[in-house]
Amino acid sequence: MTLVTATKRSAPDAPRADGDRRSPGHGAWFLVLPALIPILLLSVGPLLYGILLAFTDAQSGRTAPTRWIGALNFRDLLHDTLFWESFRIGLVWAVGVTVPQFLLALGLALLLNEDLRLRWLARALAIIPWAMPEVVVGIMWRLVYNPDAGVLNETLRGLGLGDGRDWLSGLATALPAVIVVGVWAGMPQTTVALLAGLQGTPRELHEAAAMDGAGAWRRFRTVTWPALRPVALSITALNFIWNVNSFALVYVLTSGGPGGRTRLPMLFAYEEAFRYGQFGYAAAMGCVMVAVISVLLALFLVGRLRGDDDT
Amino acid sequence: MRTSRQARAGQYLALLAYLVFLAFPFLWLVSTAFKSPRELGSLHPTWIPRHPTLDNFRQAFDEQPLLHAALNSLLAALAAALIAVLVATPLAYVMARHRTGLARVATGWVVVSQAFPLVLVIIPLFLVLKNLRLINSLPGLVMVYVVWALPFALWMLVGYVRAVPAELEEAAAVDGAGRVRTLVSVTAPLLAPGLVATGLFAFITAWNEFFFALVLLKTPEKQTLPVVLTHFIGAEGVADLGPLAAAAFLATLPSLVVFAVIQKRITGGMLTGAVKA
């Protein structure tokens, strides 16, 4: 308890008497360098180098020197129907995972916020998808979707709903099938964030609203949602970005098949770079992905700022 | 607030549906891992193996160098966790205690780095590591993992540093202790639980990582567990289900155990992140 009050008092915004000790420069550089050097060398540097590569004809195993080719890669990308197809699939995947994931997680978080008996079990189970390596999640769902030995088809057969199909190899079913896995894998994280947000809402507000005769939906709209909104928006934006960039899950489930129906942009770029050695071209794809994500993030930030004005 | 009996029943029904959705794939994985080949070939698979067997585990170890891969994963993850915490702690301290431009840039980088498509970073890294002859080597992979784990590690650590009252440090300063001495003898002991949690988080991140390992590690004797697991799935996507399930089940156990220990702390770190992002 004392810890909490002390932290509050020493909030960074509070005016400080000992300006000297807080001032930058005084030993700060020597504390920053251990992290700064690897970040610059292995993260910022490669990112900039990657953007440069997008304007070259870099290939793996080529003896001729790499040449600067300007925007040629981007012009080729513009006409690459396979890339735009994977781009479209990536958007369907990212929206298809993020939206149901949010709604399901919101439902679960609201349930877990009530005094229900099996709450602890749900919390314990929620750890499983979160802690599992993505590769294992993919393998596990391959077992579930297996046409013969899988539990899904067997359950459907038991319920008398057809005699099963090969979900991951079907042209129509592959993308929905991997989307379900994406939702399953990311739901716990979203649930926990929303639950923590819910627990920040004062109970008295709910009770006051209930006294005024507000129904469940009204209470949700007027009390719960306004308090939850910042957390909800942030976690949704993060989920969306993570989903746009995801790789391992779908690589293990379908490797992008059948017939490219689940070839997310990351899988496409990976193949282009490390199967066909087209480093420059793949880097250009990465640049397009960065650009799209930045635009979406900017829109999100603008929307969020505007929302803050409303409240 | 009183909830009607019908509403309660509805809530329990919904919770049950969630429990089934969350649990059934994992239960199926475990069940498959202990099934005999005959049962796996049966057209009507059952939830509980009729003749539970450990053969799948033995076969999994025979087919792929699982033990060696697990050792590689363990080494890479331990090294990455240790270095990440050592490197991140001083910067996190500066970010938490100073409002300098540098701290702000670092915070901005933590947010922005979440949005990089990995492919844009891995191609140049691949070229650089190749020139340094660090392709197909664990040290090269560890370097990448350290930087990759840094954003979230920083985020967690900044929270822990803020929870240590600055008054304690000031008191030590008044008593004449220098900056380093204050950090080591006053701040660090109070941070210890946070350092452990952050390290464990970095450990799981590296243990579970797949993309970098797939690109950077070429030969089976260098590969980590997630990469070796994919070898169980043949070229045509055909897999020997029993050993595949057994190996996948084993690979999950360490992260489940570690995660159960630090779950609350990760949640805390994630929440501060989600609220402030």
Interface residues (C-beta under 8 A of the other chain):
Chain A: L3 A6 T7 R9 S10 P12 D18 R21 R22 P24 H26 G27 A28 L31 V32 P34 A35 L36 P38 I39 L42 S43 V44 G45 P46 L47 Y49 G50 I51 L53 A58 L104 G107 L108 L111 E114 L116 R117 L118 R119 L121 A122 L125 A126 I127 I128 P129 W130 A131 M132 P133 E134 V135 V136 I139 M140 W141 R142 L143 V144 N146 D148 A149 G150 V151 E154 R157 S169 W184 M187 P188 Q189 V192 A193 A196 G197 H206 E207 A210 A216 P230 V231 S234 I235 A237 L238 I241 W242 V244 N245 F247 A248 Y251 V252 S255 G257 P265 M266 A269 Y270 A273 F274 F279 A282 A283 M285 G286 C287 M289 V290 I293 S294 L297
Chain B: M1 T3 A7 Q11 Y12 A14 L15 L16 Y18 L19 F21 L22 A23 F24 P25 F26 W28 L29 T32 L40 G41 S42 L43 H44 P45 W47 L86 V87 A88 P90 L91 Y93 V94 A96 R97 H98 R99 T100 G101 L102 A106 W109 S113 Q114 A115 F116 P117 L118 V119 L120 V121 I122 I123 P124 L125 F126 L127 V128 M143 V144 V146 V147 L150 L154 R162 A163 P165 A166 E167 E170 A173 R179 V180 I204 W207 N208 E209 F210 F211 L214 V215 L225 P226 L229 T230 F232 I233 G237 A239 L241 L244 A245 A248 A251 T252 S255 L256 V258 F259 A260 Q263 T267 M270 L271 G273 A274 V275 A277
